[in-house]
Each structure stands twice: as C-alpha cells, then as structure tokens.
Amino acid sequence: MDWEKRKDGKPMYHACEEHIELAMDIIIDEHEAAPIIEKYTEEKSLSTVCSFCEKPAIYHISK
C-alpha cells in the first residue's frame, strides 16, 4: 500500500473506484475521523495511480 503525506503532514491516499471504500476505512480506523474525499479532474486522474493497485486514481482521500 502506497500512501503519501500532504504538505501539512496528514496522510493521504489515491484511490480508484474499486478501492475508495478501503481508503476511507483506513483513515477512519487509524485516525478516528471522517476522511476528506476529493474527486480528481480527468487530467489529474490520468497521471495519478491508485495507492492500492495500478489503475488510474479517481479520488484523493485524506484526514
């Protein structure tokens, strides 16, 4: 699993349609907080891969 940190140090994940729920569950379980979910633009989606597989990411999930 590949996760990154935002500039403010909070964890973030990139997720495809298949793994959005997994990313949300991880944020909720680890941080006991509702995740912030943002949908990528089509342009950004093409250059970003899912943190859990190699498919193009559709969502950005962070704490």
PyMOL CGO cylinders between C-alpha atoms (Angstrom):
from pymol import cmd
from pymol.cgo import CYLINDER

trace = [
    CYLINDER, 0.00, 0.00, 0.00, 1.41, 3.34, -1.04, 0.3, 1, 1, 1, 1, 1, 1,
    CYLINDER, 1.41, 3.34, -1.04, 0.35, 6.40, 0.95, 0.3, 1, 1, 1, 1, 1, 1,
    CYLINDER, 0.35, 6.40, 0.95, 1.81, 9.83, 0.98, 0.3, 1, 1, 1, 1, 1, 1,
    CYLINDER, 1.81, 9.83, 0.98, 1.72, 12.79, 3.29, 0.3, 1, 1, 1, 1, 1, 1,
    CYLINDER, 1.72, 12.79, 3.29, 0.27, 16.14, 2.42, 0.3, 1, 1, 1, 1, 1, 1,
    CYLINDER, 0.27, 16.14, 2.42, 2.34, 19.27, 2.96, 0.3, 1, 1, 1, 1, 1, 1,
    CYLINDER, 2.34, 19.27, 2.96, 0.72, 19.63, 6.39, 0.3, 1, 1, 1, 1, 1, 1,
    CYLINDER, 0.72, 19.63, 6.39, 1.88, 16.10, 7.34, 0.3, 1, 1, 1, 1, 1, 1,
    CYLINDER, 1.88, 16.10, 7.34, -1.54, 14.42, 7.22, 0.3, 1, 1, 1, 1, 1, 1,
    CYLINDER, -1.54, 14.42, 7.22, -1.74, 11.08, 5.39, 0.3, 1, 1, 1, 1, 1, 1,
    CYLINDER, -1.74, 11.08, 5.39, -3.42, 10.83, 2.01, 0.3, 1, 1, 1, 1, 1, 1,
    CYLINDER, -3.42, 10.83, 2.01, -4.32, 8.08, -0.41, 0.3, 1, 1, 1, 1, 1, 1,
    CYLINDER, -4.32, 8.08, -0.41, -5.15, 7.99, -4.10, 0.3, 1, 1, 1, 1, 1, 1,
    CYLINDER, -5.15, 7.99, -4.10, -7.96, 5.57, -4.94, 0.3, 1, 1, 1, 1, 1, 1,
    CYLINDER, -7.96, 5.57, -4.94, -9.67, 4.09, -7.96, 0.3, 1, 1, 1, 1, 1, 1,
    CYLINDER, -9.67, 4.09, -7.96, -13.40, 3.31, -7.89, 0.3, 1, 1, 1, 1, 1, 1,
    CYLINDER, -13.40, 3.31, -7.89, -12.66, -0.20, -6.59, 0.3, 1, 1, 1, 1, 1, 1,
    CYLINDER, -12.66, -0.20, -6.59, -10.56, 0.94, -3.60, 0.3, 1, 1, 1, 1, 1, 1,
    CYLINDER, -10.56, 0.94, -3.60, -12.31, 4.11, -2.41, 0.3, 1, 1, 1, 1, 1, 1,
    CYLINDER, -12.31, 4.11, -2.41, -14.02, 2.29, 0.47, 0.3, 1, 1, 1, 1, 1, 1,
    CYLINDER, -14.02, 2.29, 0.47, -10.75, 0.70, 1.60, 0.3, 1, 1, 1, 1, 1, 1,
    CYLINDER, -10.75, 0.70, 1.60, -9.02, 4.08, 1.70, 0.3, 1, 1, 1, 1, 1, 1,
    CYLINDER, -9.02, 4.08, 1.70, -11.91, 5.59, 3.68, 0.3, 1, 1, 1, 1, 1, 1,
    CYLINDER, -11.91, 5.59, 3.68, -11.86, 2.68, 6.14, 0.3, 1, 1, 1, 1, 1, 1,
    CYLINDER, -11.86, 2.68, 6.14, -8.12, 3.10, 6.72, 0.3, 1, 1, 1, 1, 1, 1,
    CYLINDER, -8.12, 3.10, 6.72, -8.44, 6.81, 7.50, 0.3, 1, 1, 1, 1, 1, 1,
    CYLINDER, -8.44, 6.81, 7.50, -11.41, 6.17, 9.81, 0.3, 1, 1, 1, 1, 1, 1,
    CYLINDER, -11.41, 6.17, 9.81, -9.70, 3.24, 11.61, 0.3, 1, 1, 1, 1, 1, 1,
    CYLINDER, -9.70, 3.24, 11.61, -6.30, 4.91, 12.02, 0.3, 1, 1, 1, 1, 1, 1,
    CYLINDER, -6.30, 4.91, 12.02, -7.41, 8.45, 12.81, 0.3, 1, 1, 1, 1, 1, 1,
    CYLINDER, -7.41, 8.45, 12.81, -10.96, 8.05, 14.11, 0.3, 1, 1, 1, 1, 1, 1,
    CYLINDER, -10.96, 8.05, 14.11, -12.00, 10.92, 11.88, 0.3, 1, 1, 1, 1, 1, 1,
    CYLINDER, -12.00, 10.92, 11.88, -14.11, 11.28, 8.78, 0.3, 1, 1, 1, 1, 1, 1,
    CYLINDER, -14.11, 11.28, 8.78, -11.96, 11.36, 5.65, 0.3, 1, 1, 1, 1, 1, 1,
    CYLINDER, -11.96, 11.36, 5.65, -11.83, 14.27, 3.24, 0.3, 1, 1, 1, 1, 1, 1,
    CYLINDER, -11.83, 14.27, 3.24, -12.63, 12.98, -0.24, 0.3, 1, 1, 1, 1, 1, 1,
    CYLINDER, -12.63, 12.98, -0.24, -11.90, 14.95, -3.39, 0.3, 1, 1, 1, 1, 1, 1,
    CYLINDER, -11.90, 14.95, -3.39, -12.54, 13.78, -6.92, 0.3, 1, 1, 1, 1, 1, 1,
    CYLINDER, -12.54, 13.78, -6.92, -9.65, 14.30, -9.34, 0.3, 1, 1, 1, 1, 1, 1,
    CYLINDER, -9.65, 14.30, -9.34, -10.11, 16.12, -12.61, 0.3, 1, 1, 1, 1, 1, 1,
    CYLINDER, -10.11, 16.12, -12.61, -9.79, 13.88, -15.65, 0.3, 1, 1, 1, 1, 1, 1,
    CYLINDER, -9.79, 13.88, -15.65, -6.36, 15.36, -16.40, 0.3, 1, 1, 1, 1, 1, 1,
    CYLINDER, -6.36, 15.36, -16.40, -5.02, 14.69, -12.87, 0.3, 1, 1, 1, 1, 1, 1,
    CYLINDER, -5.02, 14.69, -12.87, -6.59, 11.22, -12.81, 0.3, 1, 1, 1, 1, 1, 1,
    CYLINDER, -6.59, 11.22, -12.81, -4.60, 10.16, -15.87, 0.3, 1, 1, 1, 1, 1, 1,
    CYLINDER, -4.60, 10.16, -15.87, -1.27, 10.92, -14.18, 0.3, 1, 1, 1, 1, 1, 1,
    CYLINDER, -1.27, 10.92, -14.18, -2.05, 9.55, -10.71, 0.3, 1, 1, 1, 1, 1, 1,
    CYLINDER, -2.05, 9.55, -10.71, -2.30, 5.85, -9.83, 0.3, 1, 1, 1, 1, 1, 1,
    CYLINDER, -2.30, 5.85, -9.83, -4.28, 4.19, -7.07, 0.3, 1, 1, 1, 1, 1, 1,
    CYLINDER, -4.28, 4.19, -7.07, -2.39, 3.61, -3.80, 0.3, 1, 1, 1, 1, 1, 1,
    CYLINDER, -2.39, 3.61, -3.80, -3.66, 0.00, -3.78, 0.3, 1, 1, 1, 1, 1, 1,
    CYLINDER, -3.66, 0.00, -3.78, -3.33, -1.06, -7.43, 0.3, 1, 1, 1, 1, 1, 1,
    CYLINDER, -3.33, -1.06, -7.43, -2.05, 0.34, -10.71, 0.3, 1, 1, 1, 1, 1, 1,
    CYLINDER, -2.05, 0.34, -10.71, -5.35, 1.70, -12.04, 0.3, 1, 1, 1, 1, 1, 1,
    CYLINDER, -5.35, 1.70, -12.04, -5.78, 5.45, -12.56, 0.3, 1, 1, 1, 1, 1, 1,
    CYLINDER, -5.78, 5.45, -12.56, -6.86, 7.17, -9.34, 0.3, 1, 1, 1, 1, 1, 1,
    CYLINDER, -6.86, 7.17, -9.34, -10.23, 8.89, -9.31, 0.3, 1, 1, 1, 1, 1, 1,
    CYLINDER, -10.23, 8.89, -9.31, -10.25, 10.11, -5.70, 0.3, 1, 1, 1, 1, 1, 1,
    CYLINDER, -10.25, 10.11, -5.70, -7.86, 11.78, -3.25, 0.3, 1, 1, 1, 1, 1, 1,
    CYLINDER, -7.86, 11.78, -3.25, -8.62, 10.76, 0.36, 0.3, 1, 1, 1, 1, 1, 1,
    CYLINDER, -8.62, 10.76, 0.36, -7.03, 12.42, 3.37, 0.3, 1, 1, 1, 1, 1, 1,
    CYLINDER, -7.03, 12.42, 3.37, -7.64, 13.06, 7.05, 0.3, 1, 1, 1, 1, 1, 1,
]
cmd.load_cgo(trace, "trace")
